[in-house]
Amino acid sequence: MDLLELIRNVEIFRGLSDAELEEIVAICQSRQLKAGENLVEEGDIGEEFFLITKGAFEIIVGAAQAYSRIVLHMGEGQLIGEMALIDQGRRSATVRAIEDPTDVQVIRNDDFLDLCERNTRVGFVVMRNMAADLSFKLRHLNLIKSN
């Protein structure tokens, strides 16, 4: 599957035209990791986000402490670190490659924000989709807590 096709199926990019998706493809940078290599570490500043194009990652909370635990596995077509677009905050988990090789497309926040300034519709659609996703997750969490 080519990168445009993969990006077309990413939820936060839903509703963008092919021309707008091509603008996102243009700011992607490839990175390859080996099994056991960290993509990001808990506590790092979030300056980029990632689209997994091959392989898989484990998401580890508390990696630097004795109580670390794997909370999630992620694979092709999934995004990692997109919350950094909103707040450029610190990473909440360590992300480690578990397959060899594991490939990602890196999108630097600055490049994405520049794109959004040139094409405000891209920014609007992506942020609307992110807000809808956050809303869904909060509602789901509230339902779990109330039961």
ABEGO torsion letter per residue (X at the ends): XBAAAAAAABAAABGBBAAAAAAAAAABBBBBBBBGBBABBBGBBBABBBBBABEBBBBBBGAABAABBBABBBBBGBBBGAAAAAAGBBBABBBBBABOBBBBBBBBAAAAAAAAAABAAAAAAAAAAAAAAAAAAAAAAAAAAAX
